[in-house]
Amino acid sequence: MVTYDAATTSVTVPGLVNMHDHLRAFVPGSVASEGAPLGEAISAGNARQAVAGPAEYRALTALGAARQVVAGTTSVVDHVYPLHRPGLLEAVVAGHAAVGVRGYVALGIMTRGADGLTTSVADVVSLAERTADELLPREQLFLAPVSLRQNAPEDYAQAVRAADRLGLRLYTHISENRAEVDACLAEHGVRPIGLLDRAGFLRPGTVLVHGVELTDAEIDLLAERGVALVYCPTNHLRFAKGVARVVDLLDAGVPVTLGVDGMESLVHEMRQAVYAQGQAAGDPGALSSSAAFAMATATASGVLGLPGDGSGGDLVRLDVGAPAWQPLVDPLWSLVHRASPAHVTDVHVAGRPILRDGVLLSADVAELAAEAASAIRTLAERTGSRPSSGVDTLPRVAPPQ
């Protein structure tokens, strides 16, 4: 629901829900990184993650959370890994709390990968046992094998058994690109979705991320099992993963939500979803603005068990007096196609204001940015590298005379 107030030239909408992100950015983006394939992008931060401690996790998470809040996000599912050191989960939760976002944590299980970064399923399950209802309510925790690149099939089965015992939900990246599907077929003789189904992973409450490569039969299976999917359109475009079959998933009854996944904001993801789905279908109306808005609000809230209409006090106000919104005819259409984070003025979570007149109430953005920059410099020093900026590669342009 989008409510327009002509007197204040503002619209109020339910809080936006980012269903997938990794709020800690260990390697800032740069021109030099453009065109890097997915695997290279993933491995780029491994050296820094291996030496990162709670202070770095907290600083980088807090800045990432602030970036989401000022863009209208009230809830975020933060897929956190590696969890190879004591205190890292606590630091992430502290980072969420520093800015007031409602943070859900998908506890990443990664049994395959770079030395010093992997953990056992038992390690992460033990962490969940210690922290559920102590650090976070258990409904805000998922057990989350990372992906078939970082996990063996048995990891998924173990996660299912632990989730049953602890009353937790399940979460994972799956069918992210064609290479993953081909590798799974070669190694296991079955596609990724079939492998998860064998493990009992596909069931109500499970959240799958990406799902770019799905067959008709797999879409029907997800609908039958009651699984939700997170669509990350800008991430998919950036890494040339393909275009997820969102329209077919929605038609089949699969709840489809939106994730930012390291990109900018949900206000951008809504329009990106509309445009990418239209391009794939050859039909600019394949995914409506209303459907994209629902993916970022009511559908995602439903998956998390939150009211999706703002009645729980998760509300966002945007200034629509800016030229980008004018002349204002259809507030919902303009929200999806014209809004930017700069238009967000106020954010409430559970009725509590966390952003007022564009200013975070519990933290100073400049201080968060300085702490995050310090964390990046510290990690670069520990690994004997240098902070990635790309600034020195840009051509020098003389100012106009």
DRENSE-918929 format. One record per residue (C-alpha): residue in one letter; x, y, z. Coordinates in steps of 0.05 Angstrom, whole numbers. Example, Ala and Ser with C-alpha at 12.3 -4.5 7.8 and 13.67 -1.06 7.14 Angstrom:
2
 res     xx     yy     zz
   A    246    -90    156
   S    273    -21    143
REM end
This chain:
401
 res     xx     yy     zz
   M      0      0      0
   V     27     68    -20
   T     -5    127     15
   Y      3    196    -15
   D     -1    259     28
   A     -8    321    -15
   A      1    367     44
   T     71    342     58
   T     87    320    -14
   S    106    252     13
   V     87    179      5
   T     88    127     61
   V     99     54     45
   P    110     -9     86
   G    182    -23    104
   L    223    -54     48
   V    251   -124     62
   N    319   -143     34
   M    316   -219     33
   H    389   -230     15
   D    453   -193     28
   H    524   -199     54
   L    530   -132     89
   R    605   -137    100
   A    644   -114     39
   F    716   -138     49
   V    740   -113    -18
   P    710    -47    -42
   G    691    -45   -115
   S    736    -13   -166
   V    744     -3   -240
   A    798    -56   -239
   S    748   -109   -215
   E    699    -99   -272
   G    689   -161   -314
   A    714   -208   -260
   P    675   -274   -262
   L    635   -296   -202
   G    687   -344   -176
   E    742   -292   -179
   A    698   -241   -144
   I    683   -292    -88
   S    756   -310    -78
   A    781   -238    -79
   G    761   -227     -8
   N    784   -293     20
   A    852   -269     44
   R    820   -211     81
   Q    763   -253    110
   A    815   -302    137
   V    846   -247    180
   A    782   -208    197
   G    760   -206    269
   P    699   -181    307
   A    719   -108    301
   E    722   -111    226
   Y    658   -151    221
   R    621   -101    263
   A    646    -39    228
   L    633    -65    158
   T    565    -93    177
   A    543    -28    209
   L    560     12    147
   G    525    -39    102
   A    464    -37    147
   A    464     39    146
   R    466     39     71
   Q    403     -4     71
   V    366     37    123
   V    376    103     89
   A    347     71     26
   G    283     48     62
   T    300    -22     84
   T    272    -41    151
   S    290   -116    152
   V    348   -153    121
   V    369   -226    117
   D    445   -223    125
   H    479   -286    100
   V    540   -288    145
   Y    602   -329    130
   P    655   -348    144
   L    641   -358    218
   H    709   -386    233
   R    726   -344    295
   P    692   -332    362
   G    653   -267    367
   L    639   -257    293
   L    564   -270    298
   E    559   -225    358
   A    595   -170    319
   V    547   -176    261
   V    486   -170    306
   A    518   -110    339
   G    528    -79    270
   H    454    -87    255
   A    434    -59    323
   A    480      2    314
   V    433     29    261
   G    367     -3    283
   V    352    -48    224
   R    315   -113    239
   G    370   -163    224
   Y    357   -236    207
   V    420   -278    203
   A    430   -337    156
   L    486   -375    192
   G    532   -394    135
   I    558   -466    135
   M    620   -472     92
   T    657   -538     94
   R    695   -530     29
   G    739   -471     12
   A    803   -434     28
   D    845   -457     86
   G    827   -422    151
   L    757   -404    129
   T    718   -468    132
   T    677   -495    190
   S    640   -560    202
   V    565   -566    203
   A    571   -584    277
   D    609   -519    291
   V    553   -475    262
   V    498   -517    293
   S    532   -509    360
   L    534   -434    349
   A    460   -434    333
   E    446   -473    397
   R    484   -423    439
   T    454   -361    408
   A    381   -377    390
   D    335   -337    435
   E    396   -308    471
   L    430   -265    419
   L    372   -266    370
   P    302   -296    371
   R    305   -363    336
   E    255   -339    284
   Q    309   -291    261
   L    360   -346    250
   F    369   -393    190
   L    417   -452    181
   A    448   -435    115
   P    496   -480     76
   V    529   -431     29
   S    525   -466    -38
   L    545   -528    -76
   R    613   -496    -87
   Q    625   -493    -12
   N    585   -552     13
   A    579   -627      4
   P    509   -658     -5
   E    512   -688     65
   D    519   -618     94
   Y    448   -603     71
   A    421   -666    102
   Q    456   -650    168
   A    428   -580    166
   V    358   -608    158
   R    365   -653    218
   A    393   -596    260
   A    338   -549    238
   D    285   -600    258
   R    317   -606    327
   L    327   -531    339
   G    264   -505    306
   L    303   -464    254
   R    291   -450    181
   L    337   -465    122
   Y    370   -420     71
   T    420   -428     14
   H    445   -403    -54
   I    425   -452   -109
   S    423   -459   -185
   E    460   -393   -191
   N    486   -404   -261
   R    494   -456   -315
   A    564   -476   -292
   E    537   -496   -224
   V    483   -540   -255
   D    532   -573   -302
   A    581   -587   -245
   C    526   -617   -202
   L    503   -662   -259
   A    574   -685   -272
   E    589   -700   -199
   H    522   -725   -172
   G    481   -744   -233
   V    425   -697   -213
   R    411   -623   -218
   P    420   -578   -156
   I    345   -574   -139
   G    340   -649   -142
   L    400   -656    -96
   L    368   -610    -45
   D    303   -648    -49
   R    338   -714    -36
   A    366   -683     28
   G    296   -660     51
   F    318   -587     45
   L    259   -565      4
   R    201   -552     51
   P    157   -495     78
   G    200   -442    109
   T    261   -456     66
   V    289   -397     28
   L    329   -407    -36
   V    371   -351    -66
   H    381   -339   -141
   G    348   -398   -176
   V    370   -372   -244
   E    373   -441   -277
   L    307   -476   -264
   T    266   -524   -307
   D    190   -527   -310
   A    191   -589   -266
   E    236   -555   -214
   I    190   -494   -212
   D    131   -540   -199
   L    170   -576   -145
   L    187   -512   -109
   A    114   -492   -110
   E     93   -561    -84
   R    145   -559    -28
   G    125   -489     -5
   V    195   -459    -16
   A    207   -384    -25
   L    257   -355    -74
   V    300   -292    -71
   Y    311   -257   -138
   C    372   -211   -142
   P    365   -178   -210
   T    423   -129   -209
   N    471   -180   -182
   H    450   -228   -237
   L    461   -175   -290
   R    528   -153   -262
   F    556   -224   -263
   A    520   -245   -327
   K    487   -303   -291
   G    424   -303   -334
   V    353   -282   -319
   A    313   -321   -268
   R    244   -344   -290
   V    207   -299   -241
   V    142   -294   -280
   D    137   -370   -286
   L    153   -378   -212
   L     99   -328   -193
   D     49   -362   -240
   A     65   -429   -206
   G     52   -399   -137
   V    123   -394   -112
   P    133   -334    -66
   V    187   -292   -100
   T    222   -237    -60
   L    279   -189    -75
   G    351   -186    -50
   V    403   -132    -58
   D    462   -180    -54
   G    518   -129    -51
   M    487    -80   -100
   E    454    -14    -79
   S    382    -14    -55
   L    314    -45    -60
   V    286     16    -95
   H    333      0   -152
   E    320    -75   -149
   M    245    -64   -159
   R    254    -28   -225
   Q    311    -74   -245
   A    265   -133   -235
   V    212   -102   -280
   Y    262    -85   -335
   A    301   -150   -334
   Q    238   -193   -335
   G    209   -151   -391
   Q    273   -157   -432
   A    275   -233   -422
   A    202   -241   -442
   G    204   -191   -499
   D    145   -158   -463
   P    155    -94   -422
   G     93   -112   -381
   A    115   -183   -363
   L    126   -163   -290
   S     83   -106   -265
   S    105    -50   -219
   S     54    -75   -169
   A     84   -145   -170
   A    155   -117   -160
   F    131    -74   -102
   A     97   -135    -70
   M    162   -175    -76
   A    198   -122    -36
   T    144   -114     16
   A     84   -159     28
   T    112   -224     -1
   A    179   -218     35
   S    145   -198    100
   G    100   -259     94
   V    160   -305     85
   L    191   -276    148
   G    126   -277    187
   L    119   -201    191
   P     58   -158    175
   G     69   -133    104
   D     22    -74    105
   G     58    -30    155
   S     11    -48    212
   G     69    -74    252
   G    102     -5    251
   D    152    -17    195
   L    142     45    153
   V    181     87    104
   R    167    158     82
   L    194    188     18
   D    194    260     -6
   V    159    262    -73
   G    169    336    -85
   A    234    322   -123
   P    232    333   -199
   A    242    258   -211
   W    171    246   -184
   Q    137    302   -219
   P     85    308   -247
   L     60    256   -199
   V      2    215   -228
   D     12    145   -200
   P     52    142   -134
   L     65     67   -138
   W     91     71   -209
   S    135    130   -192
   L    161     94   -130
   V    183     35   -172
   H    209     74   -232
   R    232    141   -205
   A    251    135   -131
   S    322    136   -105
   P    351    128    -35
   A    360    203    -32
   H    284    210    -29
   V    277    169     35
   T    266    216     94
   D    239    174    151
   V    243    100    171
   H    208     66    229
   V    221     -5    252
   A    167    -36    297
   G    142     35    309
   R    209     62    330
   P    240    117    288
   I    310    100    264
   L    316    152    208
   R    286    221    214
   D    291    275    161
   G    345    234    127
   V    388    228    189
   L    404    163    226
   L    384    171    298
   S    429    120    332
   A    494    128    293
   D    532    180    254
   V    541    160    181
   A    608    196    175
   E    634    158    235
   L    609     91    208
   A    643    105    142
   A    708    124    177
   E    706     60    219
   A    693     18    157
   A    750     51    120
   S    796     38    179
   A    775    -35    179
   I    792    -41    105
   R    860    -10    116
   T    873    -57    174
   L    855   -118    133
   A    898    -95     76
   E    957    -86    123
   R    947   -155    154
   T    948   -187     86
   G   1005   -146     58
   S    960   -117      4
   R    933    -47     -7
   P    862    -21     -3
   S    829    -27    -71
   S    807     40    -96
   G    819     43   -170
   V    827    118   -163
   D    898    117   -187
   T    876     83   -252
   L    828    138   -272
   P    849    189   -324
   R    863    259   -298
   V    815    310   -327
   A    833    383   -325
   P    779    427   -294
   P    741    474   -340
   Q    773    542   -349
REM end
